[in-house]
Amino acid sequence: MNFEFMSDLDEYFCEKYAHYDKLCTLPGYRMPKMQDSKTDEFGRTYAYTLPAENMRLALQEKKTELLAKLKEQMTDKNFSFSFRPLGFFARIGDNFSKNSFRKWKTVVFGKYGLTNETAIEGIEISPKIWKKICGGAYYPTKNLIFSIALLNGFSVADTSDLLSVCGYRFDYTEVRDVVISYLLNKKITNAALREAAFEEYAVSNLFIKG
């Protein structure tokens, strides 16, 4: 089961990972055709650029070998346990906005039968800090939102909504975001599988208790 799981994750990663500058520097990577031409109805020929998605690993003949080389380079640099305070005017605006984390989390938590307290069971965070986040004094970090989403089985859509109101998004140039989107898409809540995925792709710095 673990092998099938990892193989499926690898396929998903090859399809989604979009850090093309890094991919094209891998030894053995073959740069695909990125320019083409077309003749219109009047006989005029013009050139156009093909989409960047043509550079993804999934289209490489030796994608397995290239992915193995990429994994050797992986380190998680998405480290942040500091929470940004909202400025005075931002807090005032937050009180009137429907799209604030403080308000939107209530909507999302309600869909999963969660309260502010139960949503962070299994999360390593100071109760004092969490209270300030819930009260709109601090922004949550992206890693905190991901941690809560993973432990509570949020959908990708609900996770995206929580990210968006804080100014974040799923960024598929980041290894972490690709792996987490896979786990959420596949509704994988098994801790052993989650940790295996994190170890394989060097994802760390989340708030999930070990």
C-alpha positions, 0 to 999 in steps of 0.5 A, a space after each residue: 500500500 505504501 509503495 502504491 501510495 508513493 508511486 501515485 504521489 510521484 505521478 501527481 508531483 510530476 504533473 503539478 510541480 511548476 518550478 521550471 527554472 529548477 527543472 531545466 537545470 537537472 542533469 538529463 532534462 531535455 528542454 521541450 520545444 517552446 516555440 511554434 509557428 502557424 499560418 493564418 487564412 491569409 497565408 501569413 506565418 507567425 510565431 507563438 510561445 507554447 505554454 510553460 506546462 510543456 516543461 513539466 516532469 510528466 512529459 519527460 521521457 526519463 521523468 523517474 530518474 529526473 524526479 530522483 535527482 530533484 529529490 536529492 536537492 530538496 530542503 524545506 525552506 518554508 520556515 516561519 513560526 512568527 505571526 504577523 500582527 494586523 495593523 490598526 487600520 487593518 484590524 478596523 477593516 477586518 471588523 467590517 470585511 466578510 473575507 477575513 480569516 477571523 470570519 471565514 474560518 468560522 464558516 469553514 470550521 462549521 462545515 466540519 463540525 469544529 470549534 476554535 478549540 477542536 480545530 487545533 487538536 494535534 497542533 503545536 501552537 500557544 493557546 495565547 497566540 491562537 486566541 489572538 489569531 481567532 480574535 483578528 489580532 494576528 494573521 495565521 502563517 501559511 504553514 498553520 493553515 496547512 496544518 489545520 487543513 491536513 489534520 481536519 480533512 479539509 477540501 482543497 477548495 476550503 483550504 484555498 479559501 482560508 489561504 486567500 483571505 490571508 493573502 496566500 495561495 497554493 503555489 505549485 513552484 513550492 514542493 510543500 504546496 504540491 505535496 499538501 495539495 495531493 494529500 488534501 485532494 486524495 483525502 489522506 488522513 492516515 498519519 503514517 502515510 502523511 509522514 511518509 510523504 513528508 519524509 520523501 519530499 523533505 516537507 517539514 516546519 508544519 505545526 503538527 505534533 509528532 
